[in-house]
Amino acid sequence: MTYVSEFEIAALALELVLLIIYSMRRNYPSGSTRMYLLILICSLFSSAFNLVTLVTLAHIDTVPIWLNYLLNVAYLWAYNMCPMAFYMYVMRLTHPNRLPLNAFVILVSFISVDTMLLITTPFTGWMINFDGGTYNHGILFPVLYVTSISMIMLVGIALVVYKNEFAASQTVVIVVFAAALIGAVIVQGIWNELLIQNFVIALYLLVVYISLQNPDDYCDKETMLFNHRAFYETAGKLIDKKTPFTAIVFAIDDFQYINRLVGSKEFKGVIHDTARFLCERFGRKDIYHFEDNRFGIMLDGRDREEAESVIAEIQRHFAQSVLINGSEILFTPYICRLDYPEFDVAANEIRDALEYSVREMTRARQRNVVTVTAEALEEKRRETKVIHAMKSALRNDRFEVYYQPIYSVKEKRFLSAEALIRLNDKRLGYISPDEFIPLAERNGMITEIGETVFRKVCDFLGSGAADGIGLEYIEVNLSAVQCMQENLSQRIIEIMGERGIPADKINFEITETARTINEPVLRKNMTSLINEGSSFSMDDYGTGFSTANYLISLPMKIVKIDKSILWPAMENEDAFTILRHTVSMLRSLRKEIVVEGVETEKMAQLLSEMGCDFLQGFLYSKPIPREEFVKFMKERAAAE
């Protein structure tokens, strides 16, 4: 038989090129990466042995029969391992750390049967034989094709069973290759002389390396260290093997502020210097760069002293200031450690536990080393539940708007009210805005939630329920994230227009944070809405870095003094002096003054004497639902 060897030669050349490229790049040793390498090696050996057997079979009279058996058995074994490795690769995509038991048993069974048949074929002749001095396929040779097709069918089953765990690109590549491989098996089974299967496998390996098996998925391009995905997969593998480890994650403080202060290029230099220090001190293999300002280190958990030493080294490194653009800057690392198995956690919860702990200690500016505890994981689980509750509330329109009336000192009646969002979940019950609003800001839902509140307020004003109760305007909070949107004012004007709401019926409350994020965009939105007739309040005055410059630079009509200034003033003389001077300053700036947190008649009397314009607090009413608010306003109007 004359074989067509050109496809096999092309396959071998392509496989050698892929192996060289693979060897030159830094590949994370994940389960799928190892299976990819196995397919590549099996295919390469299959192609190489097949080409060698073509030569030895052409000289069958001079080549020892035992050598022909050895070479052909090696070729067929490597050839049949390719579809098995393909099945293992697909399973590793969904089970990166360990094959499921059923898949392992199936593979061992097929490999054992094929191996035994091939090893014994020199004695049985069942797979191949050289009877009559020629190369022949034995009676059980079709088992090889049956094995290949069975593996591909198992791949199809895996795609169905684990369909939600495969990305669309993975599914497409796997299905196309499976179809091509089946076609190649059929073609080679009919035309034995056409050696095409290894060429199809080589093309597949090329496509997979380009599209799916991308080393960059596990590598941080900035530092060329392994990334957060590699870090958490490593932790998962160690947990599956019950191997003790210590994971250390630290964040460099004030990332956004320093990035703006010194520039992104200079801050990248700090990141590179940190990566270099970690690699030189602890070795490149166990160092990971997550994103921006975060790094991770994976240590053997059986040596607790090593973990303490590593943490001390990091702290000493950052104890020295860095000279950037002529300024000495001192960076502080927020360090978090997780010890396994002391903190026994499932592999898929490692990320939640560590990332939550690092984020919280950064936000609280807690500079001591924090050890991850079960409480941190519970808090993260609580966060996840609250996020799901918010998504459900948006989807099913379950957010409520409550109203808290605001008392006019001059008019001696309620002229306005603040709209406040409330969330009651079927499973979690009442969820405080102090809990879900920061989460919504971090998870990108605050814009949709803010628009939902504004629509409900406009619906209330447009329903007629607010007529005749003396309500001149409603105060609506805008988050800092909303204020960053270029089209915020346009969307608000459109919503008011759809419902026929005069712009002067709305006063928008913003905090100083909005200004620090993007003042030009904020000013543009404010100007546009003020031109329509709306007004603005500065909310929570006294809780942050409130300055007179902020009040001067932005067109604020009203300033709301936070209860954190009022309450201490009722018990402390110095605090009272601060409150009095704050009110005096705001009056000199011709701002209308609202004081929040008014709970007693004594507070109200004092604030009235100081010259405050409006009072808001539980003395008058807590925030109440729309219907109760209308009833409250009508009763108060009737009593006047």
N, C-alpha and C positions, 0 to 999 in steps of 0.2 A: 504494500500500500504506500502511495506517495502522499506525504503529509504537506499541508500548506502551513509553513512555519513563519510566514511574515508577521502574522498577528501576534505570535508568541514572542518574536524578537522585539516588536514594538512594545509589547506589554512589559518585557524585562527592562527595556531602556527607560520606560516611564516609571516603573517601580524603583529603579536605582536612583533616578532623579528625586523622587519623592522621599526616599530614605535619606538621601544627602541633605535635602532641605529640612526634613524633620530633625536630623541630628544637629544641624547648625542652630536651630531655634530653641528657646527655653520653653519646654512643655511641662505643664503641671501634670503630675502622675495620677490623674483621675481614673476611675474605672473605665470610662469610655475611651480615654486616651490610650490606655494599655490595650484595650480591645482593638482599637484602630491600628496600633502598631502590630498586634498579632495578625490581623488580616493582611497587612502590608508584608510582613515577613513570610507568612504562609504563601501568599500569592507570588512573592519573589522567588522563594524556593521551588514552588510549583513550576514557574516559568523556566527557571534555570535547569532543574532536573529534567523537565520535558525536552528542552533543547538538547541536553546531553544524551538523553535516551534516543532521540532521533538519529544522533551520530552512531551510538553503539548498536542500535537495531540495523542500521545500514551496513554494519560490519559484524553481523551476528555470528559469522563463521569464525572470526578471530577473537572476539570478546568473550571471556569466560561466562558461562551461563549464570553463575552465582552473582557476577557483577551486574548482569542485565536484570536479574531479579531484584537485587538491592536498589538499583537506580530507579526502576519502574515502580517498585513498592513505595520508595521515598516520594516519588513524584505524585502517585495517586493519593498517598496519605496527606501530603501538603495540599493537593488539589481539593480534597474533600473537606479539609479543615477550614477552607475559606468560607463556605456558607455557614458552618457552625460558628466561626468567629463573628460572622455577620450577625447571627442571632444573638450572640453574647453582647455584641456592641449595642444592638437595639435595646436589649434588656438593661444594659448599664446606663443608658440615657435616662431611664426612669428609676433605676436602683443603683445609684453611683457608688455605694459603699459595699454592697453585698448582693449576689444573685439570690432571687427567691429559691426556696428549697425545691419546688417543683421544676423550675428551669434547670437547676443544677443536676437533678436526677435525670432529666431528659437528655441533657448534654453528655453526662457520663455514660449513659446507656448507649447512645449513638456512637460516641467515640470508642467505647470499649468494643462494640460489635465490629465497627469498621477496622479497628486496629487488629483485632484477632483474625479477621478474615484475610487481611493483607499480610500479616506476619506468617500465617500458615499456608498462604497460597503457593509457595515453592513446593510444598508437600502435597497439597490437595488439588491445586490447579483450579480452584473455584473462582478466583478473581481474574487471574491471568495465567498463561502457561506458554511454554515454548515447545510444545509437541511438534514433532516433524521438523524441528529446527527453525520454526517461524513463530512470531509473536502472535498470540491469540487471546481473545477475551474469554474468560471462563463463564460457567453457567450462572454465577452470582454477580457478575460484573454490573448488571443493572442496579444492584443495591446502592452503588455510588450515586447514581442519578436519583434514586428514590430518597436517599439521605438528603441530597441538595434540595429537592423539591419539598421535602418534609420540613426542613429548616425554614424555607421561605414561607411555607404555610403557617408555621409557628410565629414568624415575624408578623404575618397578617393578623393572627389572633392577638398578639401583643398590642398591635396598633388599635384594635377594637377595645380590648380590656382596659388599656391605659390611655385612651384617646385624649382625656383631659390633661394629661401630663406631657404630651408631645406638642412642641411648637408647630405652627403650620408649615414652616420651612423644613423642619425635620420630617414631617409626614410626607411631604411631596418628594423629597430626595429619597426616602426609604421606599416609597411605593414605586417610583420610577425605576430604581435600581432592582427591586424585587422582580418587576415585570421584565426588565432587560436580562436579568440573570436566568429567569425561567426560560426566556426565549433562547438564550445562549446554550442552556443545558439541552433543550429540545433539538436545536440545530446540531450541536456536537454529538448528540445521541443518534441522530439520523445520518449525519455525514461525519463519520469518525475522523476523517482526514482534515477537517476544518477546525483548527485549534483556536477557538474564538473566546472560550469562557474566561481565561486569564486576562485577555485584553479588555473584556467588559468589566472585570473586577478592577483592573488598573485605572480605567476611566472613572469608575465609581469612587475609588480612593482619591483621585484628583479632585473630583467635585466635592466630596465630603471635606477634604482638607481646606478647600477654598471657602465653602459655605457653612459647614457645621463644626468641623474639628479645628476651629481657629484658636491658636495659642493665645491670641490677644484677649480671648474671653476670660482667661485666668491671669493675665499680666497687666500691670499698670503701666501705661505708655510713658507716664511722666518720669517714673523712677526705675522702670524695668524690674521692679519687685513683683512678686505675686500679689493679687488683689484680694478684696474682701470675699469674693466668691471662692477663691482657693482656700482662704483662711477658714471659712465655715465648713467647706467640704472636708478639710483636714480634721477639724474638730469632730465632724460627724463620723468619719472613719475611726477615729480613736475611741469614740463612745461605743460604736458598734463592736469594737474589739475589747471593750472594757479596759482600755489602757489609760492609766492616770496621766493627766496633763494639767498644766497651768496656762491659761490664756491671759495675756496682758494686752489691753487696748488703752491707748492714750490719745488725747486730743490736745493740740496746741491752742492755747487760749486766745480769745479775742480775734479769731480768724478774720471775720468780715471787717472789723474796725482797722486792724493792722494792714489788711489787704488794701483798704482805701487810703490809709496813711502813707504807706511806703510804695504802693503800686504792686500789681500782680506779678510783674517780672521779678522784683526783689523778693517777694514772698515765696515765689517758686524756688528761689535760691535757698531760702531757709528750709524748704521741704527737701531739696536735694542734699543739703548739708546734714539734715537729720537722718536721711536714708543712708548716707555715707557713714555717718557715725555708728548707726545701728549695725550695718553690715560688717564694718571693721571690728566692732566690739563683740558681736554675738553670732556672726556668720550669716551669709545671705539666705541660706536655705529656709530658715525659720522666721524671716522678717517679711511683713506684709504692709503694703500701703493701701488703705481703703479708698479714701477720696479726700481731696482738699487737705485738711489738717489732721487726719487720723492715721495712726499706725497700729499694727498688731504684732505680737510676738508669741510664738508657740513654744512652750518649754516642757521638758519631761517632768511630770507631776510627782515623781518619786523623790525629787531633790528640792525640798522646800527652801533650803538655803540659797539655791541658785536663783529662785524667783525673787527673794529679798535682795540679792545682790544686783540683779538686773534692774529692779525698780530704783535702787539707790544710785546706780550708774546713770539712769535716765534723769533723775532729779539733780545730780551733780552737773550733768551736761547742761541742763537748762538754767542752772543757778548763775551762769555767766551771761552777761549781757552781750548783745550782738550789735555791731556798728553798721547801720544802714542809712545811706544818704546823709551821713554826718550826725545821725541821731543814735544814741544808745538805747536799744529796746530790750527789755527783759521779757522773755517768753516763759509761760508757766504751763507745764503739762498736767492735764487732768487724767489721772491714772486709775484704771479699773482693772481688777483681776478676778478671774473665775477659776476655782480649783475643782477639778473633777477627780474622784467621785464624791468629794465632800459635798459639793453642790450637784446632786444627781439630777440630771435634766435630759430630756429627749434631745436628739440631735437637731431636730427642726426648731427647738426652742432656744438654742444657744444664741442665735442672732438677736432674738427679742430681748433676752436677758441682758446681754452685753450692751447693745445699742441703747436700750432704755436707760441703763445705769449711767453710761457715759453722757448721754444727753441731759439727764437730770442733774448730775454733778456739775456739768458745764453751766447749765442755766442757773444753778444755785451758787455758782462760783465756789464750790467746795474743793479746797485744794489738798485735802488729805486723800490718801489712797483709799478707794472704795472697793470692798469685796462684794461680789454679786451674791445676793441672797434670794431665797424663795419669795420674799416679799416684793422684790423688784420684778420678778416674773409675774406675780399676781397683779401688780400694778399695770404691767404691760398687757396682760390679758384683759384687765378692766378697760384699758384704752381701746383695745380691739373691739370689745363689745360696744363701747360708746360710739365708736366710728360706725359700726354696723347700724346702731340705733339711729344715728344722724342720717345715714344713707336711706334707711327705711322711712324716716320721717319726711325726707325730701320727696321720696318716691310716692308716698301715700298721703302727703299734705297733712302731717301730724304735728308740725311746729305750731305753737300757739303764740299770740302776741298779747301780753298783759300791758296794762296802762297804770302808771303811777301819777296821780294829779300833782300839780305844782301850784303853790299858793302865792298870789301876788300881795305883797305887803301894802302897796299903795292902794290897790283896788279892793283889798280885803275880800278877795274871792279867788276861785281857781280859774286861771286863764289858759293854762296849757297842761300838757301831760307828757311824760316820757314813755315811748314804746319800748318794751323790754321782751325779749324772746324767752320762751319757756319750752321745755321738752319733757314730756312724760312718756316713758317707754313702757310697753306692755310687760316686758320682762324685768327691766332694771328699775322701773318706777321713775321718780323724779330725778332728773339729772341737772345739776346746777350749771348755769351759764359759765361760772368760773372754771368749770371742768371741761365742758364741751367746746366753748368758743376758742380757747388756745389750741385745742386739737384740730378744730376746723381750719384754723389759720395755717397750721403746719401741714395739713393734708389737702389743702386746696379747695375745701368745700365752703369756705367762709363767703366767697363771692356769691354763690348760689343761695346760701342761707340769708345773707344780707339783702339780696334782691327779693327773696320770699317775704321777709319782714316788711320791706318797703311796699310791696304789692298789697299786703294785708292791711297796712296802715291806709293806703290810698283807697282800698275797697271800703274800709270803715268810714273814711271821710266822704266817699262818694255814695254811701248807702242811704244817707239822710239821717242815720242814727245820731250823728254828732250835731245835727241842727238843733238849735234852741237850748243847748246846755252851756252856752257861754264859752265854748272852746275856741280859742283864737288860733292856736297852732299846736302841732305835735312835734316833739323832739325825737329824731331817729338817729341811731348810732351808725357811723360808718367806720369799718375797720381799716387799719393801716393798709392791708392787702387791697381792699377795694379802692382806696385812694391812689394806689399805684397805677390803676387802669386808665389808659389814655381816653377811653370812651365812656368813663363813668358818668359824667354830666349828661352826655347825650342819652344814655340808657335811662337815667332818672327822669329827664325831661320827656322822653317818649312814654314812660309809664304814667307820669302825671297827665300827659296829654290824652292818653287812651281812656282815662277815667274822668277827665275833666276837672282835675284838682288844681286850684290856683297854687302857684309856687309859694306864695307867702303863708300858706297853711303848714309849711314844713320848715323846721329848723334842724339842721344837721349837726350832730355832735361828733367831734373828732378828738383824738388824743395827740400829744406831742410826737408820739412815735411815727405818725404819718408823715410829719415834716422831715424827720431824720432819714426816712427811706428815700423819698424823691420829692423834694420841695417844689421844683418847677411844675411837675405834673399836678401836684396837689393845688398849687396856686391857680393853674389853668382851670381845673375843675371847679374850684371855689368861685372864681370870677364869673365863669359861665352860669353857674347856678344863682349867684347873687344878682346877676343881670336879669335873670328870669323873675326874681322876687323873693327867693329863699334867703335864709340867714344861717349863720354858723355859730356854734358854741365850742369853746375849748373845754373838754371834759376832763375830769379827774385832776384838776389843778392842785398841785402840791404833792403828787405821788411820785413824780419822776424828776427830771431836770428842768422844771418849768422856769422860764426866764421871761423878763419883760421884753426882750428882743423878739421872742416868739409871738408875743401879743401884738407887738408893733408891726412885724413883718407880714403877718397874715391878717386878712380882714375878718376878725372875730367880732361879733356883736355881743355875745354873752360869754361869761366865764363861769364855770361850775366849780366851786370850791369843794374839794373832797372831804368826806367825813373824817379822814385821818388828820386833818387840821382842826376841825371843829371839836371833836371829842376830847382830845388832850387839853384844849383851851378851857374846858369846864372844870378841870382839876388842877391845872398847873399855871402859875402866873406867867412864866416865860412863854408858854404855848399860847396863852391868851394875848400876849403882846404881839406874837407873830401873826395871829389871826386878825387882830385889830389893824396892824400895819398892812397886811395883805389886802384887806377890804379897802383901806384908805388909798392904797396904790391903785387898785383897780378902778376905784371911783374917779381918781385923778386922770386915768386913761380913758374915761368916759365909756366904760364897759358896764353892761348890765350884769348883776351878780346873782347867781343862784347858789345856795348852799345846800349840799346833800347831807343826809343823815340826821335831820332834825327829829328828835324823839321826845323832847319835853317842852313844856310851856316856857320854862326858864331859858332854854336855847332860843326859842322863837322870839321872846322878848328882847334878849340880848342882841340878836342879829338884826332885829328891826331897828333898835336904837343905833346900831352901827351904820345903818343905811343900806343894808342888803335889799335887793329888789324882790327876790323870789326865794321861797323856802320849800324844800322837798324832803319827805321822810315819813317814818311810821307814825309820827304825831298826827298826821293827817290821814294817811292811808298807806298800806303796803301795796305793791303792784297787784292788780286784780284783773280778771278776765274782762273782755270787752263789754259783755252784758251787765256785769256788776259795776263796771266803771260808769256806764251810761246811767244806771240807776243811782249810783252814788252822786254823780254830778247833778242830776235832777233833784234829788232830795236836798242837797246843799243849796241849790238855787232857790228851791221853794222855802227854805228856812231863812233865807236872807231878807 
